[in-house]
């Protein structure tokens, strides 16, 4: 099993940037694809991005494409989500997740078995 811990959230103004980190432990990080989701209170968890185990293949939700960048450093057991040109609609809890198997994860939360506790991103207008 892999344990995931997010960090890097905070309060920023519209147009600002943040870099989220997802530290993995308990198993070899490169054995797992990684995804990022976000959630606003009272709403379903929304797919943001996913990346393959090797880091070669990123995939984004259309709402963040061109503004967010997903990456990973397997040597450091850490994944990242760079958030640029933030908008108030990007506000929410951001969660990293890993599927039990597969080279890359999909856009549905139920495809992921392992989740971090989340880090809050708040974008002020």
MIRO-727072 format. One line per field, with one value per residue: residue number from 1; residue in one letter; x, y, z of N, C-alpha, C, O in turn. Coordinates in steps of 0.1 Angstrom, whole numbers. Layout:
REM MIRO-727072
i: c(NUM/...) $
aa: c(A/...) $
n_px: c(X/...) $
n_py: c(Y/...) $
n_pz: c(Z/...) $
ca_px: c(X/...) $
ca_py: c(Y/...) $
ca_pz: c(Z/...) $
c_px: c(X/...) $
c_py: c(Y/...) $
c_pz: c(Z/...) $
o_px: c(X/...) $
o_py: c(Y/...) $
o_pz: c(Z/...) $
***
This chain:
REM MIRO-727072
i: c(1/2/3/4/5/6/7/8/9/10/11/12/13/14/15/16/17/18/19/20/21/22/23/24/25/26/27/28/29/30/31/32/33/34/35/36/37/38/39/40/41/42/43/44/45/46/47/48/49/50/51/52/53/54/55/56/57/58/59/60/61/62/63/64/65/66/67/68/69/70/71/72/73/74/75/76/77/78/79/80/81/82/83/84/85/86/87/88/89/90/91/92/93/94/95/96/97/98/99/100/101/102/103/104/105/106/107/108/109/110/111/112/113/114/115/116/117/118/119/120/121/122/123/124/125) $
aa: c(X/X/X/X/X/X/X/X/X/X/X/X/X/X/X/X/X/X/X/X/X/X/X/X/X/X/X/X/X/X/X/X/X/X/X/X/X/X/X/X/X/X/X/X/X/X/X/X/X/X/X/X/X/X/X/X/X/X/X/X/X/X/X/X/X/X/X/X/X/X/X/X/X/X/X/X/X/X/X/X/X/X/X/X/X/X/X/X/X/X/X/X/X/X/X/X/X/X/X/X/X/X/X/X/X/X/X/X/X/X/X/X/X/X/X/X/X/X/X/X/X/X/X/X/X) $
n_px: c(8/3/9/-3/4/-6/5/11/-11/-31/-40/-46/-46/-67/-53/-29/-4/3/20/14/22/27/35/47/47/56/54/68/70/70/55/29/4/-7/-31/-48/-74/-102/-124/-153/-171/-200/-203/-195/-164/-140/-123/-90/-63/-41/-13/11/28/56/58/56/33/10/-24/-52/-80/-103/-109/-87/-65/-36/-32/-27/-1/9/32/59/84/100/123/123/100/76/49/36/16/13/-1/-13/-22/-46/-81/-111/-130/-114/-111/-110/-108/-78/-68/-45/-42/-39/-42/-48/-37/-24/-11/-17/-40/-76/-103/-122/-132/-136/-118/-95/-77/-62/-58/-49/-51/-58/-54/-61/-71/-76/-89/-90/-112) $
n_py: c(-12/23/54/87/122/154/188/224/240/270/305/326/353/361/350/343/319/285/257/224/196/161/137/105/74/42/23/16/44/47/25/32/50/84/107/139/154/176/192/208/218/199/192/168/150/163/155/165/162/136/114/92/63/64/91/100/104/128/139/160/176/195/220/229/227/239/257/244/221/188/167/145/132/105/96/111/103/118/137/163/193/220/251/276/310/312/310/321/300/278/272/250/218/200/169/143/111/75/48/13/-3/-3/16/43/65/70/94/91/91/67/49/50/39/48/76/109/133/158/192/226/250/283/308/342/368) $
n_pz: c(0/-5/10/10/12/10/4/3/-3/-1/3/-24/-47/-75/-106/-95/-83/-73/-59/-55/-36/-34/-12/-12/5/20/-1/-33/-52/-80/-88/-91/-108/-108/-96/-95/-78/-71/-47/-38/-10/-5/-31/-58/-60/-83/-112/-120/-130/-143/-142/-158/-145/-151/-155/-181/-195/-192/-184/-187/-172/-192/-181/-168/-184/-198/-178/-155/-144/-142/-126/-117/-94/-92/-79/-57/-45/-49/-60/-81/-85/-104/-102/-121/-130/-115/-108/-92/-93/-91/-65/-37/-20/-26/-37/-39/-55/-59/-81/-77/-96/-130/-157/-160/-144/-145/-151/-132/-97/-84/-96/-82/-54/-33/-12/-4/24/16/6/11/-13/-19/-38/-41/-53) $
ca_px: c(0/10/3/-1/2/-5/9/13/-22/-31/-48/-40/-54/-69/-41/-17/1/6/26/10/31/20/46/43/55/50/56/76/61/69/46/16/0/-11/-41/-52/-89/-106/-137/-159/-181/-213/-202/-187/-150/-138/-110/-81/-52/-35/0/15/38/69/57/57/20/0/-37/-58/-94/-103/-110/-74/-55/-29/-30/-21/9/11/45/63/98/100/134/119/87/68/42/33/6/16/-14/-10/-34/-57/-94/-120/-136/-104/-111/-115/-98/-71/-65/-38/-47/-32/-49/-41/-29/-25/0/-22/-53/-86/-109/-133/-126/-137/-107/-84/-78/-54/-60/-43/-61/-62/-49/-71/-67/-86/-86/-99/-114) $
ca_py: c(0/36/65/100/134/166/200/235/248/283/316/334/362/357/351/338/305/276/244/214/184/149/129/91/65/28/15/22/54/45/15/38/62/94/117/150/158/187/191/219/213/197/187/156/152/165/152/176/157/124/112/78/58/70/105/104/108/136/141/171/181/207/233/233/225/252/265/235/211/177/161/137/129/92/95/118/98/130/142/178/199/234/258/290/318/307/316/317/287/267/271/237/209/193/156/134/98/65/36/1/-8/5/26/57/65/76/106/88/89/53/42/53/32/54/90/118/140/170/205/236/261/293/319/353/376) $
ca_pz: c(0/-5/18/3/20/2/10/-6/-5/6/-2/-34/-55/-89/-114/-87/-86/-62/-63/-46/-35/-29/-8/-11/14/22/-12/-44/-58/-94/-91/-91/-115/-98/-101/-87/-78/-62/-42/-31/0/-10/-45/-60/-63/-97/-118/-124/-139/-140/-149/-158/-135/-154/-157/-195/-201/-184/-190/-179/-175/-201/-174/-162/-194/-202/-166/-145/-149/-133/-128/-106/-93/-86/-71/-44/-41/-47/-72/-80/-94/-105/-105/-126/-135/-107/-108/-80/-96/-88/-50/-32/-14/-37/-33/-48/-54/-67/-84/-73/-107/-143/-161/-158/-139/-153/-146/-122/-84/-80/-101/-73/-41/-22/-12/7/33/10/9/7/-22/-19/-47/-39/-65) $
c_px: c(9/2/7/-4/4/0/10/1/-21/-41/-40/-50/-56/-57/-28/-14/4/12/22/20/23/32/40/52/48/52/64/67/59/60/32/15/-5/-21/-43/-67/-91/-120/-141/-170/-195/-214/-193/-173/-148/-124/-103/-71/-47/-22/4/26/52/69/57/44/11/-13/-45/-73/-93/-103/-97/-63/-49/-26/-23/-11/11/25/48/78/99/112/132/106/76/61/38/22/9/3/-10/-23/-47/-70/-102/-126/-127/-104/-117/-104/-92/-66/-56/-43/-39/-41/-41/-32/-31/-14/-4/-36/-63/-92/-120/-126/-126/-126/-95/-86/-72/-55/-53/-55/-65/-55/-58/-64/-79/-81/-95/-100/-110) $
c_py: c(12/46/78/112/146/178/211/243/261/293/325/343/356/360/346/323/298/264/234/202/173/139/115/83/51/19/23/31/51/33/20/50/72/104/128/153/170/186/203/213/211/192/175/160/153/162/165/171/143/122/97/75/64/85/110/109/115/137/151/172/193/220/238/233/239/260/257/225/201/171/152/135/116/90/101/113/109/133/157/182/214/241/272/296/313/316/313/304/275/265/257/230/201/180/149/119/88/53/24/-5/0/15/40/55/72/88/104/85/74/44/42/47/40/69/97/125/153/182/216/247/271/305/330/362/390) $
c_pz: c(0/3/11/12/11/10/-1/-9/2/0/-11/-40/-69/-98/-107/-90/-72/-67/-52/-47/-29/-25/-6/-2/15/11/-23/-52/-73/-98/-93/-100/-104/-104/-91/-89/-69/-59/-35/-22/-6/-24/-46/-63/-78/-101/-123/-134/-134/-147/-148/-147/-138/-155/-171/-200/-191/-192/-181/-182/-183/-193/-168/-173/-198/-190/-155/-151/-138/-136/-116/-106/-85/-77/-57/-39/-39/-61/-70/-89/-93/-110/-109/-130/-128/-108/-96/-81/-93/-73/-47/-25/-26/-31/-43/-45/-63/-69/-80/-84/-120/-145/-158/-153/-148/-146/-135/-108/-80/-86/-92/-59/-30/-24/-1/14/27/15/3/-2/-22/-28/-45/-52/-63) $
o_px: c(20/-10/18/-14/15/-2/10/2/-12/-49/-30/-62/-48/-51/-18/-21/6/10/27/24/14/38/30/64/37/51/65/57/48/57/23/23/-7/-20/-40/-72/-82/-128/-134/-177/-200/-225/-186/-169/-153/-114/-109/-70/-50/-20/1/32/59/80/57/44/6/-14/-44/-78/-84/-98/-96/-51/-56/-18/-15/-13/15/29/41/85/98/111/137/101/69/68/38/18/6/-2/-6/-33/-57/-68/-100/-129/-131/-97/-127/-93/-99/-59/-59/-47/-33/-48/-29/-22/-40/-9/4/-43/-59/-87/-125/-117/-117/-125/-85/-97/-76/-54/-51/-66/-75/-50/-62/-54/-90/-71/-107/-91/-112) $
o_py: c(12/46/80/111/148/178/208/253/264/289/330/340/348/371/346/317/304/260/236/199/174/133/113/86/50/6/35/26/53/31/12/59/68/107/126/153/173/180/208/203/221/189/172/171/145/166/174/177/139/129/91/84/68/91/122/118/109/137/149/169/201/230/250/237/248/270/262/222/204/170/152/136/116/82/97/118/109/133/161/175/221/238/280/290/310/328/302/297/264/255/252/234/196/180/149/116/93/49/24/-10/9/20/48/46/78/93/113/77/70/32/36/49/39/75/91/123/159/183/214/252/267/311/329/363/399) $
o_pz: c(5/2/6/20/5/23/-13/-16/10/-8/-8/-40/-74/-97/-114/-98/-62/-79/-40/-58/-22/-34/1/-1/11/13/-22/-58/-78/-110/-97/-101/-92/-116/-79/-100/-61/-66/-26/-26/-12/-30/-38/-67/-86/-94/-129/-145/-123/-158/-138/-142/-129/-155/-174/-209/-181/-204/-169/-193/-182/-198/-165/-170/-201/-190/-148/-163/-127/-148/-106/-117/-73/-67/-47/-28/-30/-71/-59/-99/-83/-120/-100/-133/-135/-109/-90/-71/-92/-68/-52/-24/-34/-20/-55/-34/-72/-60/-79/-81/-120/-135/-155/-156/-158/-136/-130/-107/-73/-82/-95/-53/-19/-35/10/11/31/26/-8/1/-26/-26/-48/-60/-72) $
***
